[in-house]
Amino acid sequence: MILLKIMAAKLTCKLVFMLLFCSVLGKQAKGQEYPWSLQYVMNMYIINPAFVGIGDQSGLMVSTRTSWVGIAKSPLSEQFSYHTPIKYQTSGLGLIIRNMNIGREKQLFLTADYSYQVRVDMNHYLRFGMRAGVVDFSNNMTDYQLYPDLIPDLEFTSDVRLFFMSTFGLGTVFYNENYFISLSIPQVINNTFNVNSNAYSSTREFQTAYLSGGYIFKMNHGIRLRPNLLMIGIKNKPICFDAAALIYLPFDLQLGLNLRSNGELCISGQYLLKNGMRIGYAADYAMVQDIRKYQLGTYEFVVGYDFNLTKRKYLKPIYF
């Protein structure tokens, strides 16, 4: 078991170095997709439903994210989520309501998560997760002003309306108290629809796979360090990377740093209050000059509340 932990730690360090190297080489990469939440590292259930109910506590979270500040009609995302363990952590339930506005395009997600845990041995566990729900999609194409001379465009002569599209995703995570390996596909159903004989994709999450891993290093004075690796595969697009490091300080403060292969840098922090509330903030900046000069960054604010439904006196800490 000790040998397994050492091998996992060495592998994590090697992957961190590899992803940092790829981040530098991939600064000019285009068309890459990252999890919509800047603070997914602190809330892994956002990208993988198998993490729902992995700890002892239930939780509520409300977040808002403003992308590319300084650009008119820049994307705005808002989310409410709830997650809870059931049956002594062998399974869990979750609910996510997410509203996304991109220009005049609007997406409203209502999804439910379920996870189930299998014990592999005395220290290792395997969890499976499922996410299902509906999406309300609309885009007021006729409101776009494309040309200064008011010449109409045939592709924008009718609005897009589609209600209650299906969404379905799967995920799994193998873990113990020190490390985890996660794989998920948030959307395995490819919803497409036709408007004026042209196919429009209803959301950018289709056919995207997330492979992630992290290791918890125990340091002096109760400090924990967690490097986190994320590889994102999208059909017909190059693989992109997100190398992150998260540090847990003994006075309930968490600080994070992400380096991404599209040339973006994200810093984040989250503070846990004594009454169970948590407050988080993250800022994402483009390090590539030709992108940075057009916008002032992306910002996310999170408020959450954790509570103990099981009434246990001792709650085992979970660092992912």
Buried (B, 14 or more C-beta within 10 A) or exposed (E): EEEEBEEBBEBBEEBBEEBBEBBEEBBEBEEBBBBBBBBBBBBBBBBBBBBBBBBBBBBBBBBBBBBBEEEEEBBEBBBEBBBBBBEEBBBBBBBBBBBBBBBBBBBBBBBBBBBBBEEEEEEBBBBBBBBBBEBBBBBBBEEEEEEEEEEEEEEBEEEBEBEEBEBBBBBBBBBBBBBBBBBBBBBBEEBEEEBEEEEBEBBBBBBBBBBBBBBBBEEEEEEBBBBBBBBBBBEEBEBBBBBBBBBBEEEEEBBBBBBBBBBBBBBBBBBBEEEBEBEBBBBBBBBEEEBBEEBBBBBBBBEBBBEEEBEEEEEEEBBB
